[in-house]
Amino acid sequence: MTEEKNILLSIRGLATHFYTEQGLVKAVQDVSFDIRAGRTLAVVGESGCGKSVTALSVMRLIPWPPGRIVSGEILFKGESLLKVPEGRMRQIRGNDIAMIFQEPMTSLNPVFTVGDQIVEAIKLHQKKQGRQAWKIAIEMMRKVGIADPDRRVGEYPHQMSGGMRQRVMIAMALSCSPSLLIADEPTTALDVTIQAQILELLRNLQDQEGMSILMITHDLGVVAENADDVVVMYASRVVETASAENLFNKPRHPYTRGLLHSLPKLGAKKERLEVIGGAVPNPLRFPSGCKFHPRCPIGHDKEICRDHEPPLKEVAPGCTAACWFAEGYPRD
């Protein structure tokens, strides 16, 4: 199988804007990346960089007003998600692409049992009814590690812990065997032990089902443990793409290096963690040129960085970076 045939989702030149009373917010600009079948791709970056908006754009769940996908292309198994009618998109959501969110209490309806909510998804997408749908729901709860699913299927969300509610969301998302699972900060609200269990569960289910995962996160530890490929975003744009191994061993963009240097290290003698100076720019007033240049140790005083935004370009085999001074980048 060629690499082209192995690509499940392809995003090219995606731009999503929000029209607010304060002005135009260009939340996502010129975002491009591919997700291969059976692999996990992590999208990393600070809050507000456009990670979640990118995921919602794939699902065509950007609320209008105020948001709109203004340009670009999203191909899923060769089909353009931005051109299909809404009826077809509803079939794709759940059946082929499923999404789980960071806080399950905002996604689960508090007045229905968790079983009712899983069954509703099964009836809607699999066209199963009655006892057959309930049997699938119970089996899915068992598959995601919920003990005594025959009883707990009748419980309400408030009767479950945060970790159990997240498992219910995963069961609901996977009840129709999607090809792609989008996980938007799926462990943020959970303690470290439960976080590890949820991530291990996703890895095991991926091995069993052969699905791809698009993982949205700001946690580089999660990326190191779970991702095959990584996309780094900063201030609405992709600034680096690479395999997880290459990214951690040889980051090309100064922002990626800053993120990695800010991680605590075992055995390190320094008491204070390194930080990236400055603050994430206001999306209503992005700086000119490279958006990272005011915080960049290399480009803060360089005219080219201040005046010209660098394109995302291959700087090594399988690695791209949007930086005028990335290693291997042509200087002409």
Legacy VTK file of the C-alpha trace (Angstrom):
# vtk DataFile Version 3.0
C-alpha trace
ASCII
DATASET POLYDATA
POINTS 332 float
0.000 0.000 0.000
1.439 3.382 -0.944
1.533 6.212 1.545
-1.085 8.105 -0.483
-3.531 5.202 -0.267
-2.797 4.903 3.452
-3.991 8.455 4.181
-7.368 8.431 5.918
-7.867 12.183 6.461
-6.158 14.967 4.549
-6.453 18.651 5.479
-5.142 21.288 3.080
-5.077 25.052 3.595
-7.847 25.067 6.218
-8.905 28.519 7.450
-11.652 29.057 10.037
-12.623 32.544 11.155
-14.934 34.004 13.794
-16.745 37.269 13.150
-17.104 38.972 16.536
-18.148 42.413 17.753
-14.508 43.090 18.619
-13.305 42.176 15.136
-12.249 39.261 12.949
-10.612 36.347 14.782
-8.570 34.166 12.418
-8.612 31.124 14.685
-7.156 28.709 12.121
-5.046 29.759 9.147
-3.546 27.654 6.359
-3.543 24.406 8.377
-2.455 21.288 6.483
-1.682 17.755 7.667
-2.532 14.098 7.002
-3.669 11.278 9.272
-2.693 7.782 8.198
-4.849 4.727 8.730
-4.292 3.002 12.068
-2.020 5.722 13.475
-2.316 8.347 16.189
-1.614 11.955 15.290
-1.347 14.489 18.119
-2.012 18.196 17.625
-0.090 20.114 20.289
0.057 23.738 21.382
-0.885 26.265 24.030
-4.515 27.164 24.725
-5.991 29.298 21.968
-3.658 28.100 19.210
-6.491 26.608 17.120
-6.301 22.913 18.036
-9.942 22.420 19.003
-11.236 24.675 16.216
-9.368 22.488 13.734
-11.047 19.369 15.170
-14.495 20.985 15.116
-13.882 22.066 11.526
-13.261 18.435 10.555
-16.625 17.537 12.133
-18.268 20.596 10.543
-19.453 21.685 13.981
-18.290 25.316 13.831
-21.287 27.356 15.045
-22.530 30.046 12.652
-22.750 32.770 13.773
-20.022 33.647 14.619
-17.707 31.026 13.052
-17.194 29.930 9.472
-14.790 27.742 7.504
-13.649 30.228 4.869
-11.234 28.176 2.770
-9.373 24.910 2.472
-10.128 21.272 1.844
-10.832 18.328 4.161
-10.791 14.921 2.476
-11.913 11.810 4.370
-11.329 8.595 2.431
-11.193 10.799 -0.661
-14.569 12.458 0.037
-14.693 16.233 0.574
-16.279 16.893 3.974
-16.755 20.579 3.149
-18.806 19.836 0.040
-21.095 16.982 1.116
-24.681 17.941 2.095
-25.566 18.110 5.786
-27.504 14.831 5.611
-24.414 12.991 4.410
-22.293 14.748 7.047
-24.621 13.489 9.784
-24.040 9.943 8.511
-20.278 10.438 8.610
-20.386 11.803 12.178
-20.645 8.822 14.476
-20.477 6.161 11.767
-17.064 7.062 10.336
-15.716 9.878 12.530
-16.489 10.089 16.242
-15.411 12.685 18.795
-14.934 12.683 22.556
-14.544 15.877 24.543
-12.462 16.912 27.544
-15.329 17.259 30.031
-17.913 14.464 29.763
-20.379 16.167 32.135
-20.986 18.832 29.482
-21.470 16.163 26.790
-23.689 13.704 28.665
-27.327 14.609 29.293
-27.911 14.581 33.074
-31.585 13.551 32.825
-31.024 10.332 30.841
-29.203 7.183 31.916
-25.850 6.480 30.315
-27.402 3.394 28.721
-30.127 5.468 27.092
-27.514 7.784 25.624
-25.321 5.016 24.212
-28.403 3.255 22.808
-29.553 6.493 21.144
-26.242 6.692 19.241
-26.533 3.021 18.234
-30.119 3.457 17.009
-29.228 6.604 15.081
-26.128 5.332 13.325
-26.390 1.533 13.278
-30.175 1.311 12.839
-30.346 -1.286 15.605
-33.448 -1.347 17.796
-34.713 -2.554 21.160
-32.967 -5.426 22.886
-30.298 -5.657 20.197
-29.240 -2.011 20.740
-29.126 -2.506 24.519
-27.000 -5.618 24.093
-24.484 -3.642 22.034
-24.482 -0.809 24.611
-23.755 -3.205 27.478
-21.011 -4.905 25.477
-19.414 -1.537 24.673
-19.442 -0.586 28.363
-17.772 -3.882 29.161
-15.203 -3.298 26.406
-14.175 0.083 27.848
-13.606 -1.444 31.281
-16.765 -0.498 33.176
-17.409 -3.160 35.795
-20.885 -4.659 36.110
-22.191 -3.014 32.897
-25.597 -4.737 33.164
-26.285 -2.663 36.277
-24.381 0.524 35.489
-26.116 0.917 32.130
-29.103 2.166 34.163
-27.148 4.814 36.092
-27.182 8.571 35.498
-23.997 10.554 34.750
-23.893 12.138 38.248
-23.726 8.649 39.788
-20.401 7.979 38.065
-16.878 9.270 38.650
-15.108 11.462 36.084
-13.135 8.493 34.794
-16.263 6.352 34.425
-18.070 9.168 32.585
-15.159 9.476 30.178
-15.314 5.721 29.577
-19.022 6.106 28.782
-18.154 8.812 26.241
-15.592 6.492 24.668
-18.134 3.656 24.580
-20.624 5.955 22.872
-18.034 7.171 20.352
-16.849 3.656 19.501
-20.286 1.999 19.426
-20.405 2.400 15.646
-16.790 1.338 14.994
-15.558 4.635 13.463
-12.456 4.768 11.286
-11.311 7.973 12.997
-11.661 8.986 16.649
-11.076 12.639 17.535
-10.114 12.964 21.192
-10.118 16.601 22.350
-8.126 16.798 25.589
-9.769 13.541 26.753
-7.927 13.393 30.096
-7.629 17.044 31.157
-10.204 16.895 33.977
-8.942 13.560 35.336
-6.294 12.751 37.935
-3.020 11.216 36.803
-3.933 7.596 37.611
-7.263 7.743 35.757
-5.595 9.622 32.897
-3.143 6.757 32.439
-6.007 4.234 32.445
-7.989 6.164 29.815
-4.955 6.528 27.532
-4.119 2.826 27.892
-7.745 2.034 27.078
-7.574 4.116 23.883
-4.338 2.377 22.851
-5.848 -1.073 23.428
-9.052 -0.212 21.566
-7.023 1.191 18.693
-5.084 -2.073 18.446
-8.333 -4.072 18.478
-10.335 -1.893 16.080
-7.546 -0.610 13.809
-8.891 2.948 13.943
-6.945 6.187 13.602
-6.874 8.746 16.423
-6.582 12.522 16.179
-5.561 13.568 19.684
-5.804 17.216 20.712
-3.588 17.961 23.714
-1.216 20.423 25.343
0.498 17.652 27.332
3.774 16.569 25.753
3.946 13.583 28.110
0.715 12.287 26.571
2.200 12.872 23.117
5.390 10.964 23.922
3.448 7.956 25.198
0.699 7.780 22.584
1.424 9.575 19.301
2.990 8.265 16.122
2.985 11.673 14.407
2.826 15.211 15.789
1.549 18.564 14.532
2.644 21.612 16.553
0.393 24.687 16.303
1.041 28.233 17.422
-1.266 31.236 17.054
-3.585 29.632 14.456
-0.878 28.067 12.259
1.026 24.805 11.993
4.668 25.530 12.825
6.103 21.999 12.766
5.179 18.445 11.768
7.219 15.295 12.355
7.070 11.786 13.683
6.962 11.730 17.488
10.440 10.226 17.601
11.944 12.929 15.383
10.139 15.725 17.176
11.418 14.749 20.613
14.914 13.891 19.435
15.480 16.843 17.109
12.860 19.606 17.223
13.243 22.073 14.351
11.126 25.067 15.362
12.152 27.379 18.247
8.623 27.141 19.692
8.800 23.328 19.790
12.215 23.537 21.449
10.758 25.932 24.015
7.913 23.535 24.808
10.299 20.619 25.256
12.756 22.614 27.388
9.919 23.644 29.716
9.268 20.011 30.699
10.557 18.843 34.083
13.319 16.247 33.789
14.211 13.468 36.219
17.575 14.070 37.841
17.796 17.676 36.642
19.776 19.905 39.033
17.927 23.096 38.120
15.224 24.055 40.585
13.336 26.305 38.190
11.792 25.179 34.916
12.665 27.017 31.724
9.830 29.099 30.316
8.946 30.648 26.976
9.066 34.404 27.527
6.159 36.668 26.718
2.569 35.630 26.127
0.449 34.061 23.400
-0.629 36.889 21.066
-4.187 38.199 21.001
-5.890 36.599 17.945
-7.474 39.965 17.177
-4.003 41.509 16.857
-1.501 38.937 15.676
2.016 40.361 15.189
3.361 40.880 11.676
5.741 38.387 10.130
6.340 35.201 12.106
3.758 35.172 14.910
6.316 33.684 17.294
9.057 36.257 16.664
8.295 38.481 19.715
8.948 35.469 21.994
11.635 33.762 19.888
15.237 33.597 21.135
16.444 33.505 17.518
14.082 35.767 15.587
13.041 38.500 18.050
15.539 40.956 16.512
15.642 39.606 12.937
14.102 41.774 10.225
13.023 38.809 8.104
11.162 37.276 11.064
9.523 40.582 11.925
8.358 41.384 8.383
7.755 38.061 6.609
5.763 35.036 7.749
7.737 31.858 6.958
6.001 29.129 4.932
5.694 25.592 6.276
8.388 23.758 4.358
10.206 20.421 4.518
13.476 20.868 6.407
14.399 17.175 6.721
12.875 13.905 5.458
9.397 13.668 7.000
9.806 16.924 8.962
8.382 20.365 8.151
8.836 23.657 9.974
7.673 27.245 9.489
10.861 29.027 10.510
13.407 31.055 8.549
16.191 29.536 10.636
15.065 25.920 10.981
17.950 23.528 10.452
18.212 22.548 6.809
16.004 25.423 5.651
17.368 27.166 2.521
18.613 30.648 3.417
18.297 32.218 -0.051
LINES 1 333
332 0 1 2 3 4 5 6 7 8 9 10 11 12 13 14 15 16 17 18 19 20 21 22 23 24 25 26 27 28 29 30 31 32 33 34 35 36 37 38 39 40 41 42 43 44 45 46 47 48 49 50 51 52 53 54 55 56 57 58 59 60 61 62 63 64 65 66 67 68 69 70 71 72 73 74 75 76 77 78 79 80 81 82 83 84 85 86 87 88 89 90 91 92 93 94 95 96 97 98 99 100 101 102 103 104 105 106 107 108 109 110 111 112 113 114 115 116 117 118 119 120 121 122 123 124 125 126 127 128 129 130 131 132 133 134 135 136 137 138 139 140 141 142 143 144 145 146 147 148 149 150 151 152 153 154 155 156 157 158 159 160 161 162 163 164 165 166 167 168 169 170 171 172 173 174 175 176 177 178 179 180 181 182 183 184 185 186 187 188 189 190 191 192 193 194 195 196 197 198 199 200 201 202 203 204 205 206 207 208 209 210 211 212 213 214 215 216 217 218 219 220 221 222 223 224 225 226 227 228 229 230 231 232 233 234 235 236 237 238 239 240 241 242 243 244 245 246 247 248 249 250 251 252 253 254 255 256 257 258 259 260 261 262 263 264 265 266 267 268 269 270 271 272 273 274 275 276 277 278 279 280 281 282 283 284 285 286 287 288 289 290 291 292 293 294 295 296 297 298 299 300 301 302 303 304 305 306 307 308 309 310 311 312 313 314 315 316 317 318 319 320 321 322 323 324 325 326 327 328 329 330 331
